[in-house]
């Protein structure tokens, strides 16, 4: 069993006298069921027995399909108890996509949670999983004999997390028990998680943030995690106030939706101690709205392959730095950029970030070529362009693959997008590169207006031209009702590139 779950789950090797977790303190809840730490330990042992009776053993892959629920984590922990590998799947995918992932990982068993709010989950399972045994829910598994297996070592795989698959087929990043453990240590060194923590997990557990940045550090310290099946701004704000939530993690879109909710002004946020976010910089007006309510947002930067933490703003330093800064590296994390074939410290000149540390994935599941391509010796190539100020606080400039080279000049879409959203009528913007006979590439801006706003393409270009070099202003502007996003809230630029290259409704 991974040491991060600790003695409170009865799954580690640490002596009970060293435990700081109160057995009867709340551990997990999801609106339908709640367990304390002692109950969680007992159920995990029995569910592990139920999995073993169905043939699951060390190294086997146990897939989970369903919304955030207590049963999600019970299934993962039980698989780890047996030395098996958990594979949480994105329930928002199409049947063919789920089927591909089940085949790709070679799952031994699929466990799915009956979602009271979405009976269609059963239909999805029926369409995707006739290839392997399927268990509906964990209650039958929980009737199994308790297992006290030693579990797995730090170098053994713990979980396979499929990347968002914005290009090509999704691939599964392998995270070991050691990766998860060291990410937890990094998170606890950076954020003061306490034993009285009441964390709201609104990020899906098939995503690294929900699992590694929220749930595991909180359980490690003996706190409680309230799992949210689906994000609804009004319901989340109500829960923060009623349950006196102390922390949560989100993507910028969620933070914007929360502060623009009609319930925002009347919601008591005084219990919040920590709100972290990542995925992209938050709009300045959104950060300011939270700060005016007494909540300083801490931006983090990472990726699934790093379990996921790499950089994070500190609570003390947030006020003195722009909200666009991703802060400083985590304690047990090394970062560098490659320049002229040499690795050099991250500085003011933008460059692709390389990362190493005990939290970095050993590679992709059954993808040796892609694993090798992502490495420079012991360093992982992030594919992200970062720069840092004199004090070491870093800024994520853009993705290497998203950079547009127009007439020999580098154009970073994130820079253009940051200017666009300063206009009060623009809710969001995404810029992608499209082929151009004269310049090689030019920008195409996809603009999402606020309800009732009236803005034309020339006005958008005029705004950008007032702040940016001429070559950075997109040649094309298209207005959309909503930007396409994946399950983690990131814009699906591959969809926008395809639409722009095809000339679909680009003005």
C-alpha positions, 0 to 999 in steps of 0.5 A: 500500500502507498505510504501516503494513505498512512496508518489511519487507513490501516494500510501502511507499515507505520506503528499505530502509536505514530498516527495523528489521525483520529479514527472517528474523524470524518474522512470521506463524504459524497452527499449520499454516503460518509465514512470516518477514517476507521470505517474507511480502513475496514471497508478498504480491507473488505473490498480488497478481499472482494476484488481478490475473490474476483481474480485481482492480484498484484500488478492487475489493472482495476478500472473505475468508471463513475463520478466522484464518490466515496466508492471511487477512492475505496476502489483505488485504495483496495486495489493498492492493498492488493498491489494492483493498479487503479485506472480511474476513467473519464465518464464523460467520454464516448463508449468507443473511447472508454473501450479503447482505454480498457483495451490499452491498459489491459484491465482485469475488472471494471468497477462502476458507480451507479450515479443517482443523478445520471442513470445513463452511466449504466448504459455507458458501461453496457456499451463499453465493457462486455470484454471484461467482468463488470461490478456495479458499485462496491457493496458486493465487493465489501462483503469479501474477507478482509485482506491485510496484504503488504501492498506495493513498494514505492517503485511499483505502479499505483495508478494509470492516468490517461492524458486528455488526448488533445492530439492523437490517442490518449496515453496513460501516464504511470504514477508509482506509489513513490511518485504519489508519496513525494507529491504529497510531501511537496504539497504539504511543504508548500501548503499548510494542510491541517488535521481539521482540514475540510476539503471540497474535491470539485476536480474529477478523480480521474484527473491528477489534481483531484486525486493527488493535490486535494485528496491524498494530502488531506487524508494524510493529515487526517482531514476530511474530503467532501467529493462533488459529483458535478460542478455547479457554482451555486451548489458549490458556494452553498456547500462552502458556507454550510460545511465551513470548507477550508480549501479546494482546488479548481481551474480558472473557468470554475473560479470565474463561474463562482465569482460571477454566480448570483450567489457570490455576494451572499456566500460566507467565504470566511472559512476558506484558508487555501484556494489553489488553481492551475491549468492556465492563468486566471483573469486579473478581474477574477483574482481581484474578485476573490481577493476582495472577498478575503481569499488570495488565490495560489496558482500552481503549475504542473502536469499529470506526469509530475503527479502533478505539482511542479511550481506553486505560489506561496500564500505569503508571496501572492500579494506581492506578485502578479496573479499570473505567476505560478510561483516557485518550484516545490521543495523536492523538485528540480527545474531547468531549461534547455538552451543551445544544447545545455541545461541552464537555470530558469531565467527571464528568457523563455524556454521549454521547462525540464523537470526532475524529482522523485514525483516524476512519472517513470513513463507511459504505459506500454509506450517505450518510444513516447517515454523516450521522446519525453526524456532528456536523461533523468529530466522530463520535457514538459513541452511548456515554455516558462520564464522566471523573474529575478526572485525566482517566481515563474510565469507559464508563457505557453505550450511549445506546440501552441507557439505560432511562428509568424514571419520568423517571429514567435507569437505566444497565444497566451500573451494575446489571450491575456490582452483580449480578456481585459475587454469587459465584453470578452468572457474568454479567448483562445488563439491558434495558429493556421497556415498562411502562404505569406507568413507561414503561420498567422493567428486565429482568435476564437472569442467568447462574448459575455451575454448581451455584448456586441463586439465585432472583429475590427474592435477586437483587433484594435484592442490587441493592436493597442497593446501588442506588436502588429505581428502578434495581432490575429489575422482572423477573429471568430465569435463562438458561444462557448470554447470547446473544453476537455474534462479538466476545463482546458480549451481543446485547441486541436478542435479550434485548429481544425476548424480554423484550418478548414476556414469554418466561419472565420471572419 
